[in-house]
Amino acid sequence: MDILNQEIQTTAPFIHRFMSTLVKASPVGIPVATAVALRFRNTHISAFHHIIAQVLDHGGATDETIIILNKLGLCVSTSATAVRKKALQQKQMEDVSSLMSEEKKHCESFPGTSIHTLQSADIIGDNIDISRTPSQMSVDRRNKSFHWFLLVDLEKRVLNTSLDDSAPIADISHIDNSSFVQNLKDCDSLDKNFIFHIMHILVKYVDCLKKYAVCLPTVIPHPHLSETSKKSDFAILDLLDKSENKSEDMISILEHIHEKYIPRTGGENPTVIRKKVFGGDVLTNERAYSAQLAMLNGKTDFERLTGVVHRPEGLHRMMNLLLFIYQKFYKQNSALDKGTLFYLRNVVGRTNVSGANEVIANCSPHPGNLGGSKPTNPKPGRHSVGGSERTGKEGLRTVGYSSSVGQ
């Protein structure tokens, strides 16, 4: 709405002022009223009406409802809605083909060659759990639970063509431990990053310094700033009628990924040509790893489902690290030791934090669904999306939460 409002103000300032007066400068009313009025002048100016029609169709509105709103000038006709829906589906298939199918075909046709010139994507998956509770329970109307698994491909925005990915650069068992110790260059870079964050904290909380906020850089500069500043390009691959809570379903999910998206050789005993990243929350990664262990008797790596590399996604990696830090360094007997986590907890008065799980719950955007806690019971007659009951023990391997859509 903001972009459309700005476009109207730039290209048609008189109409913008006129509509602004009519709708009392409403940021939503101006583009809506302008779009409805302009379509009566030119039927091809109908982007807004197509959006409304697709929302109605996706939400389950009947053809009669769409026809009535079309006659009122608020959306396009049912036939135009169907045509646009097919066009969107075709675009979805093209996006999937460009991100996944072309890479798979290239690897299978030219094994051993570089794919840096092609678009590459990772696979992300998460469960969708819906619990439906009727307002009045009976023999025919009982609680129902629906479990699906959503697969999404996420394009890699940063590709370094100078790196050779045909083989590991070294054997990690022969690398000296001193190679992992920070050198002077690493320490200097860390100091600059600390200064960046300290300056932003000062201009945010110190009143006399707030006026200097415009003088600070908004992000830490790095070589791939232009690529990472763009929105991620993704496409929904599949919605499988499978539950990751069941071992056989998790094996079926990995078999589906290998069959459709993992490059492999031909013949009766295919082998994996190139592995792909499979991201998700920590519980999803753990269950996928358990599914691989269950298939260790396979003849080839393709049958053993080892064509995916497990990776916890951003939020889950941060929560995982935070939990590890508090499990390792949060000790109640260190209250008198300055600089420890428990000492700082008492200094700032964070009395609501009494352990690692409380820290995770307070830092999560979905409080109560991290650390293996159960979700609240849904109200009768409502749909409860997400929140499959995961009651893991306190520990590093059980961090994760069930979301309505894969994260």
C-alpha positions, 0 to 999 in steps of 0.5 A: 500500500505504501508503494502504491500510495507513493506511486500515485503521489508521484505520477498523479499529484492532483488525484492524490490530493483529491483522494486524500481529502475524500478519505481524510489522508488515510494511507490505505484509503487513498490507493484503494479509492484511486484504484477503484475509481481508475478502473471505471475509466480504464478496465486494464488498470486492474491490478488491485482488483485482481489481488482482491479476487485472488484473496477471495478465491483463496479464502473460499468465496463462492462464484456468486460472491465474486460476481456480486463484488465484480458488479460493484467494481471491487474485483475482476470476474470469475473467468479473469480470476481463473485465468490469473490463477493459472498464470500464477501457477505457471509462474510458480512452476517456472520459479521451481524449474529455474531454482531446482530442476535446471541445477539437477539436470545440469549435474546429471548431464555434466557430472563433475563440472562447476555449477557456479553459473547456474542458480542454486537453492537450498531446501527448507522444510517444516511441519504444519500442524492444525488441531480442530476442536468442535464447539460441541463434541459428539460421536461424529464430531471429535477433535481432529489433527492434521499434519503436513510437511512443507518444502520450500526452496530458497535461492542462494544469494551469494555464490563465490565462483573462485572456490572449488567445491569438487572436494574438501580443501583439507582433511580436518583430522590433520589440521592443526588446532592453532588454525582455529585460534583468532589471529590479529586480523580477526581480532581487529575485525571483531573490535570494529564490530563491537564498536559498531554495536556499542555506538548504535546502543549509545545513540539509541538509549542516551538522549544527548547522543540520539541526534548523531544516529543519522551519522552512523552506518546502518549495517556492518560493511562486507563484500556481499552487502549488495547481495544480502540486502536483497529479498530472498527468492523462494518458491514453494515446492511441495506440501506433503501429507506426512508428519515428521513426528512419525519415523516412516513419514520422515523417511518418505519425506527424505525419499521424496526430496532425493527423488525429485531434487537431488542429482544422481547417476543413472542405473539400478544403483544410483549414487548422489552426484551433489548434496543439497542443504536441508534446513529447518528447526533443530527437531526437524534436523534431528528427525531427518538424521534419525531417518538416515540412520534407519536407512544405513543398510542401503546399497548406495548413498542415494538409498541411504538418503545421505544426499542432504546436509542438515542445517538449523536455520537462522532463528534456531541457530541463535536460540541453540547458541543462546541455550548452550551459553546459559547451560554452560555459563549460567551458575547461581553460585556465581552471584558475587563474581562480577561479569558472570551471567548470574551477576549481570542478571541481578544487576539489571533486575531480570528476576524473571530469568531463572535458567536456560529455558526461561531465557529461550522463552523470553527471547523467542517471538513465539513464547512458550513454544521453544525449549520443548514446552507444550502450547496452550489448549485452543478454544472450542470452535477455533482452529489452532495452527502450529504447536505440535506437542513436543515435550523434550527434556531440557537440553541442547538437542530439543530446542525448536518450535512448531510453527504454522508455516516453515520458518 
